[in-house]
Amino acid sequence: MHELWRLSACELAEGIRDRRFTCVQVMESVLGRVQARNPALNAIVYDYSEQALTQARAADRHVAEGHLLGEMHGVPVTIKENVDVRGTPTPNGVPALESIIAPDDAPVVRNLRNAGAIVIGRTNTPEVSMRATTDNPLHGRTLNPWHADASPGGSSGGAGAAAAAGFGPVHHGNDIGGSLRFPSFACGVATVKPTLGRVPAYNPSATVERGLLAQLMSVQGVICREVRDVDLATRVLSAEDPRDPWWVPVPFDGPPDAQPINVAFTRDAHGYPMHPEIGDALARAAGFLSDAGYAVEEIATPPILEAARCWQDIATFEIEATLGPLVREHGSGTIQRIFGYYRELGELVDERGYREGIAARTALTRAWNVFLQDHPLVLSPFLMRPTYAWDYDARGSAQTKDLFSAAMYSLATNFLSLPCGVVPIGLVDALPAGVQLIGRRYREDLILGAMQAIEDRVGVLSHRLWDEA
């Protein structure tokens, strides 16, 4: 039973329902793994082990009494520390905000608890969750389990590292420019960035509403070792919560598509010097999908570079207006310097440019919606370079620009509010790498199906990490 931490959420939930093992046995195994490995990685920064064991004992009583069990009964999960967990801090990586205590659970936390999941801790994030790596003056740096000098990604880097290291099977995160997908790429794990409105979002501790573009681009999701767990947990997260006016009551499984499903394949780097092994990995993924019965066609897509530039121009304007004062007052010298690099990424727009940029988003989204009618899935790069050093973005504006340019497919899909997933494809320069699948709005089910087809060929990359450790 000591190796239960290796099992998927699907296997754990099934085993608990079938009484092959108990919630306490699962919890003790996972917490043992956390206690052994987390001090070196610093992925989980708030430890709820004692409460988790108490809740596991209560969950076992429910099993013994024959209660109706939720889909994730007894499954250990973590929550990113920028989302509210009732009665605990929500500091978002900023020391001055640690006094903010959540008055209630955020919708994603409530939905996980309602499904029977047990929160074992909170994972690390950079200051104000606005870096592609994970380090802050409150909790320090999170290390990538594959290599101490490599970034674990950001801003959900604690979640990505926890997933890869075996600290339970399901780890909450969120994504406004790639914050679920950077850690998935860097740590060799899987994720889906859902469509706007699929998963309800709200922080009860918030004193003001987010900017319009942040509301359109930011989504909640999970990072997991296995695609089937991303599927399970995303379905759980998607339950209704009236506190989010953007939530949409769309069934998770859409109508059957004509077979074979058409997949548009693009490796257009739009001028970025893509690493040749990334291009090879994309071609390999295209082959895996073709072998699985998908109709894969290399074809030009609607605008990517224009949508990515809109993110850089319009989102930077809004981020500066909303988060800039907080960063200047309470941020470290590092995050203040990086915010300066962000301002250099694109053209500095004014209020009129901001309004026009959001209006232009409609035309770009329309073009993608029309394209996705005939090609329900698009296989694309996520990051067009290998995983980077943990402090790469802090080294200068050129390095920050390089990351944003290499991740143009990430920024573009956020700007357009399109769902997309990242799944591991193997190692590049001895570190994990992944590919991205973009889909129609509210067709996360199609994305997950294609991700599963790739995982079936690649295998679960974390298992390789554990076996070699």
N, C-alpha and C positions, 0 to 999 in steps of 0.2 A: 504493500500500500504506500510505501515511502516515495514511489515514483508517480503518484497520481498527478503531480504538477505538470507532467509531460502531456497529459490528455487534452483533447480539444474541449471546448464548451459543450459541443453536441454530445461527446462521449461522457462527460461528467454529468450532464443533466439526465441522460438516459440511464447511466449507472446508478444514480441516486434514486430515480423513479423505480428502477428494478430492484433496489435494495442490495446491489452487489457491493456497495460501499456507502459510507455515511457522509453527511455534510461535514461533520467534524473531522473525519479522516481526510477528506479533500482539503479542508482548510488547514489542517496541521501540515500536510504535505506542501501546499503552496507557501504558507508562511515560513516553513523551514527553508525553502528555496530562497525566499526573499531575505531572510536573516543571514543566509550564507553568502549571497552575492550582492545584495543591494548596497552594503557599505562601500564597496569598491566602485559601483556604478552611479549611485545617487540618482536613481530614476524615480523612486517613491520618496517624497519629501515630507509627507504627513502619514504617520503609521497608525492605522486603526485596528491593529491585530487583536487587542483585547476585546473590543466591541464586536469584531468579526467572529471571534470564537463563541461569544455569547449568542450571537445571532445564528451561528451554525448549529448550536445545541437546540435552539428554538425551532430551527428548520427541520432538524431530525425528529423532534416531537410531532411536527405536522405530518411528516411521512408516516410515523408510527400510528398516528390517529386517523390515517386515511383521508386527510384533507386533499382537496383539489389543488394540484401543484401547478405553479407557473412554468413557462417555457424554460426559464433559467434558474429553477429552484436550487439554491445552494451553490451556485456558480460564483466564484470570486471575481470581482471586477475592480478596476481603479477608475478614478475620476480626475481629470485634469484640474489643476488648482486655480484655473480662471473661471470655473463654473461652480455655482453655489451648491454646497452640501449643508443642510440645516445644522446650525449651531457651531459651525467651524469657519475659519478664516477663508476669504477669497482674495488673496493679495495680488494675484497676477504677476508674481515675480518682483514686486516692488515692496521694499521694507516698510515704507510709510503707509501702505495699505493693509498691513497684516492685522490691524485693529478692526477691519471690516468683517463682521460676523454675519453669516447668511441667516436671514429669518425663516427661510423655508428652502426646500429642495428645488433645484431647477427641474424643468420637465424631463430632461433625459435621465436625471437621477431618480425621479419619481417613477418613471416608466420601467427602469431597470429593477428598482425595488419591488414594484408591483408584479414583475415577472419572477420574483423570488431571488434575484441576484443579491450578493452580499458585498458591500464596499469594503475593501481591505486597506485603502489608502488613497492618497492624492499624488499625482505625478507632476514633475517639474515642467516649467515653461520659462522662456526668457522674459525679461521685463516687458510689460504691456503686451506680451505675446506677439511681438512684431520683429522676430528675427528668424533666419533659416537655420539657426543653431540654438542650443539650450544652455544658457548660463545666466545667472543673475546674482546680485549682491546679497539676496536674502538666503538662498539655499545653495548657491554655488553651481558648479558645472555638472551636467549629466554626461557620462561617458558612453560611447558606442560599444556594445558588447563585442563587436568584431575586432576593434582596434582602439586603443586608448587615445590616439591622436586624431582619430576620425570624428567628424561631427555626427551626432545621433539624429541630425535634422532638427527642424523647428517649425512651428513653435511647439508642437506636441511631441517634443523629443523625449521627454520622460516616458510618455506612453509607448513610443516606438521602442525604446531601449528595454522597457519592462516587458513588452510583448516578446521581443527576441530572446531575452534572458530567461524566460519561463516563469515570470511572476504572475501566474494566472493567465487564462486564455483570452480575456476581453479587456480592452483598455480604451476608455473614452478619450476623444480629442475633438478639435474643431479646426475649421479651415476657411481662411479668407483670401489666401493667395497661394496656398499649397501646404498649409500647416498640418494636415493629415498625411499628405502624400510625400513631402520631403522626408519625414521620419520613416515612412514605409519603404521608400527607396533606399535610404541610408542604412536601415537596420535589417533589411531583407524580410519584411513582413507585408501583410496585405491590408488594403483599406478601400472603402468607397466614399467619395465625397457626394452626398446625396443632392438631389434637386432642391432648390429653394422651396420650402413649404412641406417637404417630406417629413422632416423631423422637427418637432416644436422646440423653440429656443426662447429662453427668458432667464434673466438673473434677478431674483427677488431683491437682492441687495443693491441693484443699480438705482441711482438717484436721477439719472437722465436717460433718455432713449438714445440709441446709437444713430449715427448719420444714415441718410437714405441709402447710399451706396453700400455701406457696411451691412445694412439690413438685407440688401439684395444679394450680396456676395458671400456672406458668412453662413456656414452651416455646421451642424453637429454630426459627429459620426463616431466610428470605432476603428481601432487598429488591432489586428489579430494575427496570429501565426498562420491560421488556415482560412481559406476563403469561405468554407461552410460556416465558420463562426462569425465572419463579417455579415453573412446573409442572416443568420439567426439573430444577432444582436441588433442589426439595422432594422429588422422587422419589429423587434421589441421597442426600440427607440421611437418608432414612427407612430405610436399610439397618440391619440388626440390629447391636447392640452389647451384649454380655452385661453390661456394667458398669451399665446402666440397668434396674432391676427393673420400671419402669413401661412399658418398650417392649412394644408389642403387634404380633404378626405378622399384620396385616390387609392384604390386597391394596390397592394404591393405587387401582385402578379398581374401583368397586363394581358391582353388578348394574345392568343398564339400568333406568331409571325409566319409569313410564308417561308417555306424551307427550300433551299438552304438560306440561312440568314446572310445577307450581304454585309461584308466588312470592308470599309474603305481603309486602305493602308497608306500611311504617309510617313516618309522620313525626310520631308522637306525641312531643312534647318534654317531657312530664311536668312542665310548669310552667316549664321553662327558656325564656327569650325567644330562640328560634331565629332566626338571621339569615335574612331573607327569601330571599336568594340561595341559601342552603343548601337551603331548602325547594324552591326552583325547580330546583336541580340534582338533587335526589332525584326530583322529578317527571319530569325529563328522562331520568334513568337508567331509571325505570320504563317510559317510552315506548320507550327503546332495547331493553329486554328484551322488551317486548311485540312490537315489530317483528321481533325475532329468533325469535319463536315460543314464548316463555314465556307462561304463563297468569298474569298479574299481577293481584292482588286487594288493594286497600287494606283492611286488617283489623287488629283489635287482636291483639297478641301476648300470651303469658304475661308474668309480671312482669319488668320491667326495672329500675324504680326500686328495688324491694326488693332485688334481687340486687346492684345497684350500692352500695346502702347497706351491705349485708353486707360487700362488699369494703372499704368505708371503715372499718367498725367492726372487723371480724375481722382483716383483713390488717394494718391499722394497729397493732393489738395485737401481732401476731406480728412485724412489722417492727421495732417499738420494742424488743421483747424480744431479737431476734437481731442487728439492725444498729445499734440505738441506742447500745450501749456503744462500738462501733467509731467511730461518727460523733462521739460526744462526745470520744473520745480523740484521733482523728486527722483528723477532718473540719474543713473550713474554717468560718469564721463563717457563710458563706452557707448551706451545707448544714445546719448546726446550726439556723439560723433556719427553714429550710424544713421540717425535721423537726418543729419546733414547730408550724408551720402544719398539717402532716399530722395532728398530734394533735388539732387543733381541728375537723377535718372531720366527724367522726361522734361517736357516743357512746363513751366510754371503757369498754370491757367488761373484765371480770375473767376468771379462768381458767374459771369456769362459763359465762360469756357466750361465751367462745371455743369451748368444747365444743358449746354449744347452737347457735351460729352455723354450725359445720361440719355439725352434724346437719341444720339447716334447709336446707343446700345440697342435700341429697338430694331434698327435696320440690320445690324450685325446678327442679332439673335434670330431675326426672321430668315436670313439667308441660311443659317445653320439648321433651323427647324425644317426648311424645305429640303435641304440636302439629306438630312437624317430620315426623311420619309422613304427614300430609296436605299439608303445605307444606314440601317438602324444602329450600327456600331462603327467606330473609327479607332483603329489601332495607331497610336502616335507615340513619339518620345514623351517622357516626362521631363527628366533632366538630361541634357545632351552632353554631359561630361560626367566623369566618375565622381563618387562621393568625395567631398572636400574636407579639408582640415577643420577642426572644431572652431578655430578663431578666424577662418578665412574671410568672412564678411567684415571683420574689424580691422583688417590689415590696410584697407584703403578704399577709396571710391571705385577704383578700377576692379577690385575683387568683388565688391558688392554689385557693380554693373554686370560683371561676368556671370554671377549667379542668377540675376534676374533675366539676363539674355538667354542663358542656358535653360531656364525654366519658363520660356515664353508660352509653351503649351499649358502650363499650370495657370499662369496669370489670366490667359485668355478664357479658359473655361470658367474661372471664378467670375470674370467680368460678365460672361454670358449666362451665368447661373445654370450651366449644363452639368448633369451628373457625370462622374468619371471615377474610375478606380485605378489603383496601381497594384501590380502583382509582381513578385520577384521573378527574374528571368535567369539569375545566376550571379557570378562574380565578375567584376571588371576591375582590373588592377588590384585583385585580391580582396575587394570589398563588394558588398551587395549592390545590385542594380536592379531596376525594374522597368516595366513598360506600362503605358497608360492606355486605358480603353475609355472612350467617350461615347455616351449614348443619348438617346432621345430623353426628353424631360419625363420624369417619373417612370423610367424603364431601368431602374437599378437591377431588376431581375435579369434583364438581358446582359447587362454588364457583368454581373456575378457569374452567369453561366459561362461566358467567354473566359473570365478569369479562372474559373474552375478547370476549364479545358487546358489552360496553360499550366496551372499548378499540377495537374495530373501528369504532365510530362516533366516538369522541372523538379517536382517534389517540394516538400516543406523545408525551406532553406534553414530555418532555425534548428531542425534536427541535425543538419550537418555541423552547425556551430557547436551544439552540445556534444556530438560524438567526437569532435576534434579537440574539445577542451581538456 
